[in-house]
């Protein structure tokens, strides 16, 4: 509900977009360095720190409900998010690889994404009750507690042992960290197959910045503020269904994926023209298809990474995600849903080129 918090505090649409840009700008700077930290030391530890910093960001919003306070909170939250970006995918993929099950990554990652989205259902219901009982402040305190609980759970995740004998692991201290960073950047820059997969994953995942505008869209389309969380329930449900189908979608041809994404984008554009509450159903269909395609893009990236600095390479994609997110925020500020729809149609048309590959990871969904 934080977008509504910003609006009800008196911030303009332009100021809210600036906050989102600050969020992305901090992540842009921190993305790759934090990925190397996760590779060099502990991916599990990076996830724990990420949740703690997110809690700190929300705490700043509670204590300083001003533009400056919101900006500071976004900066802290963004750094925490950068710590998790790349570290989670690397922890999951290498954990499966340790058991010879890396081919299962698209299906497992899709289900993880689906469960993450489904968790929004009880959260939305709780937010409605909490908002009625104690307003934004109560919602904020419960959010802080939830993040700290997430940190406790992350600390219990298994982490496979580090590979021995790699250059990045042979050096201690700052030199070891820099070696890890160089290893990841070199793989991202020098391997064409990895570069192409990075572009596809970054561009597609960056479009998820639109999610920040869904509450504002609902309110603008006639949904009362207090009912916005419930009105948006269909979107994460559809996204969860789409993500769960990621293992199956990994077997589809790139052209088919592009066509499906393009059809979803058109539905999104029509909803933006109608500006009616029923249009949220079309947004949900778009989001389901979109999340399915994102799972496939990430799976193909992970399948192409061969070196020990997996979190660092994935964080390079995260860097691209932040660039695309900034473009999405700017496109929204300039042209709203119409301009964003046009941009997404271009991306859907380019998807078959980005996803073209000699071998497919479709078997991973079996």
For each residue, the residues with C-beta under 8 A, 3 or more apart:
1: 4 5 127 131 136 139 215 228 229
2: 5 6 61
3: 6 7 16 212 213 215 216
4: 1 7 8 215 216 219 225 228
5: 1 2 8 9 61 65 136
6: 2 3 9 11 15 16 19 70
7: 3 4 11 13 16 216 219
8: 4 5 136 225
9: 5 6 65 66 70
10:
11: 6 7 15 16 19 67 70
12: 15 16
13: 7 16 17 216 333
14: 17 18 333
15: 6 11 12 18 19 67
16: 3 6 7 11 12 13 19 20 216
17: 13 14 20 21 329 330 332 333
18: 14 15 21 22 71
19: 6 11 15 16 22 23 67 70 71 74
20: 16 17 23 24 74 209 212 325 329
21: 17 18 24 25 326 329 330
22: 18 19 25 26 71 74 75 78
23: 19 20 26 27 74 75 77 78
24: 20 21 27 28 78 209 322 325 326 329
25: 21 22 28 29 78 322 326
26: 22 23 29 30 74 75 78 79 82
27: 23 24 30 31 78 79 81 82 85 318 322
28: 24 25 31 319 322 323 326
29: 25 26 33
30: 26 27 33 34 78 79 82 83
31: 27 28 34 35 82 85 86 315 316 318 319 322
32: 35 36 181 184 185 312 315 316 318 319
33: 29 30 36 37 181
34: 30 31 37 38 46 79 82 83 85 86 87 315
35: 31 32 38 39 82 85 86 87 184 309 311 312 313 314 315 316 318
36: 32 33 39 40 177 180 181 184 309 311 312 315
37: 33 34 40 41 46 83 177
38: 34 35 41 42 43 45 46 83 86 87 90 311 312
39: 35 36 43 90 168 180 184 308 309 310 311 312
40: 36 37 168 176 177 180
41: 37 38 45 46
42: 38 45 46 159
43: 38 39 46 47 87 88 90 91 159 311
44: 47 48 91 154 155 157 159
45: 38 41 42 48 49
46: 34 37 38 41 42 43 49 50 83 84 87 311
47: 43 44 50 51 83 84 87 88 91 154 157
48: 44 45 51 52 151 154 155
49: 45 46 52 53 80 83 151
50: 46 47 53 54 80 81 83 84 87 154
51: 47 48 54 55 80 84 147 148 150 151 154
52: 48 49 55 56 80 147 148 151
53: 49 50 56 57 76 77 79 80 83
54: 50 51 57 58 76 77 80 81 147 150
55: 51 52 58 59 143 144 145 147 148 151
56: 52 53 59 60 76 77 80
57: 53 54 60 61 72 73 74 75 76 77 78 80
58: 54 55 61 62 73 77 140 143 144 147
59: 55 56 62 63 73 140 144
60: 56 57 63 64 69 70 72 73 76
61: 2 5 57 58 64 65 69 70 73 140
62: 58 59 65 137 140 141 144
63: 59 60 69
64: 60 61 68 69 70 72 73
65: 5 9 61 62 69 70 136
66: 9 69 70
67: 11 15 19 70 71
68: 64 71 72
69: 60 61 63 64 65 66 72 73
70: 6 9 11 19 60 61 64 65 66 67 73 74
71: 18 19 22 67 68 74 75
72: 57 60 64 68 69 75 76
73: 57 58 59 60 61 64 69 70 76 77
74: 19 20 22 23 26 57 70 71 77 78
75: 22 23 26 57 71 72 78 79
76: 53 54 56 57 60 72 73 79 80
77: 23 53 54 56 57 58 73 74 80 81
78: 22 23 24 25 26 27 30 57 74 75 81 82
79: 26 27 30 34 53 75 76 82 83
80: 49 50 51 52 53 54 56 57 76 77 83 84
81: 27 50 54 77 78 84 85
82: 26 27 30 31 34 35 78 79 85 315 318
83: 30 34 37 38 46 47 49 50 53 79 80 87
84: 46 47 50 51 80 81 87 88
85: 27 31 34 35 81 82 88 314 315 318 321
86: 31 34 35 38 89 90 310 311 312 313 314 315 317 318
87: 34 35 38 43 46 47 50 83 84 90 91 311
88: 43 47 84 85 91 92
89: 86 92 93 109 298 302 310 311 314
90: 38 39 43 86 87 93 94 310 311 314
91: 43 44 47 87 88 94 95 157 159 311
92: 88 89 95 96 105 108 109 112
93: 89 90 96 97 102 105 302 305 310
94: 90 91 97 98 160 310
95: 91 92 98 99 158 159 160
96: 92 93 99 101 102 104 105 108
97: 93 94 100 101 102 160
98: 94 95 160
99: 95 96
100: 97
101: 96 97 104
102: 93 96 97 105 303 364
103: 361 363 364 366
104: 96 101 107 108 364
105: 92 93 96 102 108 109 299 302 303 361 364
106: 109 110 246 247 250 295 296 299 361 364 365
107: 104 110 111 246 247 364 365 366
108: 92 96 104 105 111 112 247
109: 89 92 105 106 112 113 246 295 298 299 302
110: 106 107 113 114 243 244 245 246 247 292 295 365
111: 107 108 114 115 243 244
112: 92 108 109 115 116
113: 109 110 116 117 239 240 243 244 246 291 294 295
114: 110 111 117 118 239 240 241 243 244
115: 111 112 118 119 240
116: 112 113 119
117: 113 114 120 236 237 239 240 243 291
118: 114 115 121 236 237 240
119: 115 116 122 123
120: 117 123 124 233 236
121: 118 124 125 233 236 237
122: 119 125 126
123: 119 120 126 127
124: 120 121 127 128 229 230 232 233 236
125: 121 122 128 129 229 230
126: 122 123 129 130 142
127: 1 123 124 130 131 139 229
128: 124 125 131 132 226 227 229 230
129: 125 126 132 133
130: 126 127 133 134 138 139 142
131: 1 127 128 134 135 136 138 139 226 229
132: 128 129 226
133: 129 130 138
134: 130 131 137 138 139
135: 131 138 139
136: 1 5 8 65 131 139 140
137: 62 134 140 141
138: 130 131 133 134 135 141 142
139: 1 127 130 131 134 135 136 142 143
140: 58 59 61 62 136 137 143 144
141: 62 137 138 144 145
142: 126 130 138 139 145 146
143: 55 58 139 140 146 147
144: 55 58 59 62 140 141 147 148
145: 55 141 142 148 149
146: 142 143 149 150
147: 51 52 54 55 58 143 144 150 151
148: 51 52 55 144 145 151 152
149: 145 146 152 153
150: 51 54 146 147 153 154
151: 48 49 51 52 55 147 148 154 155
152: 148 149 155 156
153: 149 150 156 157
154: 44 47 48 50 51 150 151 157
155: 44 48 151 152
156: 152 153
157: 44 47 91 153 154
158: 95
159: 42 43 44 91 95
160: 94 95 97 98
161:
162: 169 308
163: 166 169 308
164: 169
165: 169 170
166: 163 169 170 183 308
167: 170 171 179 183
168: 39 40 171 176 179 180 182 183 308 309
169: 162 163 164 165 166 176 180 308
170: 165 166 167 176 179
171: 167 168 175 176 179
172: 175 176
173: 176 177
174: 177 178
175: 171 172 178 179
176: 40 168 169 170 171 172 173 179 180
177: 36 37 40 173 174 180 181
178: 174 175 181 182
179: 167 168 170 171 175 176 182 183
180: 36 39 40 168 169 176 177 183 184 308 309 312
181: 32 33 36 177 178 184 185 309 312
182: 168 178 179 185 186
183: 166 167 168 179 180 186 187 307 308 309 312
184: 32 35 36 39 180 181 187 188 307 309 310 311 312 313 315 316
185: 32 181 182 188 189 312 316
186: 182 183 189 190
187: 183 184 190 191 194 305 306 307 309 313
188: 184 185 191 194 195 198 312 313 316
189: 185 186 195
190: 186 187
191: 187 188 194 195 304 306
192: 195 196
193: 196 197 304 357
194: 187 188 191 197 198 301 304 305 313
195: 188 189 191 192 198 199
196: 192 193 199 200 354 357
197: 193 194 200 201 297 300 301 304 354
198: 188 194 195 201 202 301 313 316 317 320
199: 195 196 202 203 320 354
200: 196 197 203 204 297 300 301 351 354 355
201: 197 198 204 205 294 297 298 300 301 317 320 321
202: 198 199 205 206 317 318 319 320 321 323 324
203: 199 200 206 207 320 324 347 350 354
204: 200 201 207 290 293 294 297 347 351
205: 201 202 208 294 297 298 317 321 324
206: 202 203 209 320 321 322 323 324 325 327 328
207: 203 204 210 290 324 328 344 347
208: 205 211 290 294 325
209: 20 24 206 212 324 325 328 329
210: 207 213 214 328 332 340
211: 208 214
212: 3 20 209
213: 3 210 216 217 332
214: 210 211 217 218 232 235 283
215: 1 3 4 218 219 228 232
216: 3 4 7 13 16 213 219 220
217: 213 214 220 221 272 280 283 337
218: 214 215 221 223 228 231 232 277 280
219: 4 7 215 216 223 224 225 228
220: 216 217 275
221: 217 218 275 276 277 279 280
222: 275 276 277
223: 218 219 227 228 231 277 280
224: 219 227 228
225: 4 8 219 228
226: 128 131 132
227: 128 223 224 230 231
228: 1 4 215 218 219 223 224 225 231 232
229: 1 124 125 127 128 131 232 233
230: 124 125 128 227 233
231: 218 223 227 228 277 280
232: 124 214 215 218 228 229 235 236 280
233: 120 121 124 229 230 236 237
234: 237 238 280 281 284
235: 214 232 238 239 280 283 284 287
236: 117 118 120 121 124 232 233 239 240 287
237: 117 118 121 233 234 240 241 284
238: 234 235 241 242 284 285 287 288 291
239: 113 114 117 235 236 242 243 284 287 288 290 291
240: 113 114 115 117 118 236 237 243 244 291
241: 114 237 238 244 245 288
242: 238 239 245 246 287 288 289 290 291 292 295
243: 110 111 113 114 117 239 240 246 291 292 294 295
244: 110 111 113 114 240 241
245: 110 241 242 248 249 292
246: 106 107 109 110 113 242 243 249 250 291 292 294 295 296 299 365
247: 106 107 108 110 250 295 364 365 366
248: 245 251 252 365
249: 245 246 252 257 292 293 295 296 365
250: 106 246 247 295 296 299 300 360 361 362 364 365
251: 248 360 362 363 365
252: 248 249 256 257 260 296 362
253: 256 257 352
254: 257 258 351 352 353 354 355 356
255: 258 259 352
256: 252 253 259 260
257: 249 252 253 254 260 261 293 296 351 352 355
258: 254 255 261 262 348 349 350 351 352 355
259: 255 256 262 263 348
260: 252 256 257 263 264 289 292 293
261: 257 258 264 265 289 290 293 344 347 348 351
262: 258 259 265 266 345 348 349
263: 259 260 266 267 289
264: 260 261 267 268 285 286 287 288 289 290
265: 261 262 268 269 286 341 344 345 348
266: 262 263 269 270 341 345
267: 263 264 270 271 282 283 285 286
268: 264 265 271 272 282 283 286 337 341 344
269: 265 266 272 273 337 338 341 345
270: 266 267 273 274 279 282
271: 267 268 274 276 279 280 281 282 283 286 337
272: 217 268 269 275 279 336 337 338 340 341
273: 269 270 337 338
274: 270 271 278 279
275: 220 221 222 272 279
276: 221 222 271 279
277: 218 221 222 223 231 280
278: 274 281 282
279: 221 270 271 272 274 275 276 282 283
280: 217 218 221 223 231 232 234 235 271 277 283 284
281: 234 271 278 284 285
282: 267 268 270 271 278 279 285 286
283: 214 217 235 267 268 271 279 280 286 287
284: 234 235 237 238 239 280 281 287 288
285: 238 264 267 281 282 288 289
286: 264 265 267 268 271 282 283 289 290
287: 235 236 238 239 242 264 283 284 290 291
288: 238 239 241 242 264 284 285 291 292
289: 242 260 261 263 264 285 286 292 293
290: 204 207 208 239 242 261 264 286 287 293 294
291: 113 117 238 239 240 242 243 246 287 288 294 295
292: 110 242 243 245 246 249 260 288 289 295 296
293: 204 249 257 260 261 289 290 296 297 351
294: 113 201 204 205 208 243 246 290 291 297 298
295: 106 109 110 113 242 243 246 247 249 250 291 292 298 299
296: 106 246 249 250 252 257 292 293 299 300 355
297: 197 200 201 204 205 293 294 300 301 355
298: 89 109 201 205 294 295 301 302
299: 105 106 109 246 250 295 296 302 303 361 364
300: 197 200 201 250 296 297 303 304 355 357 361
301: 194 197 198 200 201 297 298 304 305 314 317
302: 89 93 105 109 298 299 305 310 314
303: 102 105 299 300 361 364
304: 191 193 194 197 300 301
305: 93 187 194 301 302 310 313 314
306: 187 191
307: 183 184 187 310 313
308: 39 162 163 166 168 169 180 183
309: 35 36 39 168 180 181 183 184 187 312 313
310: 39 86 89 90 93 94 184 302 305 307 313 314
311: 35 36 38 39 43 46 86 87 89 90 91 184 314 315
312: 32 35 36 38 39 86 180 181 183 184 185 188 309 315 316
313: 35 86 184 187 188 194 198 305 307 309 310 316 317
314: 35 85 86 89 90 301 302 305 310 311 317 318
315: 31 32 34 35 36 82 85 86 184 311 312 318 319
316: 31 32 35 184 185 188 198 312 313 319 320
317: 86 198 201 202 205 301 313 314 320 321
318: 27 31 32 35 82 85 86 202 314 315 321 322
319: 28 31 32 202 315 316 322 323
320: 198 199 201 202 203 206 316 317 323 324
321: 85 201 202 205 206 317 318 324 325
322: 24 25 27 28 31 206 318 319 325 326
323: 28 202 206 319 320 326 327
324: 202 203 205 206 207 209 320 321 327 328
325: 20 24 206 208 209 321 322 328 329
326: 21 24 25 28 322 323 329 330
327: 206 323 324 330 331 343
328: 206 207 209 210 324 325 331 332 340 343
329: 17 20 21 24 209 325 326 332 333
330: 17 21 326 327 333 334
331: 327 328 334 335 339 340 343
332: 17 210 213 328 329 335 336 337 339 340
333: 13 14 17 329 330
334: 330 331 339
335: 331 332 338 339 340 342
336: 272 332 339 340
337: 217 268 269 271 272 273 332 340 341
338: 269 272 273 335 341 342
339: 331 332 334 335 336 342 343
340: 210 272 328 331 332 335 336 337 343 344
341: 265 266 268 269 272 337 338 344 345
342: 335 338 339 345 346
343: 327 328 331 339 340 346 347
344: 207 261 265 268 340 341 347 348
345: 262 265 266 269 341 342 348 349
346: 342 343 349 350
347: 203 204 207 261 343 344 350 351
348: 258 259 261 262 265 344 345 351
349: 258 262 345 346 352
350: 203 258 346 347 353 354
351: 200 204 254 257 258 261 293 347 348 354 355
352: 253 254 255 257 258 349 355 356
353: 254 350 356
354: 196 197 199 200 203 254 350 351
355: 200 254 257 258 296 297 300 351 352
356: 254 352 353
357: 193 196 300 360
358:
359:
360: 250 251 357 363
361: 103 105 106 250 299 300 303 364
362: 250 251 252 365
363: 103 251 360 366
364: 102 103 104 105 106 107 247 250 299 303 361
365: 106 107 110 246 247 248 249 250 251 362
366: 103 107 247 363
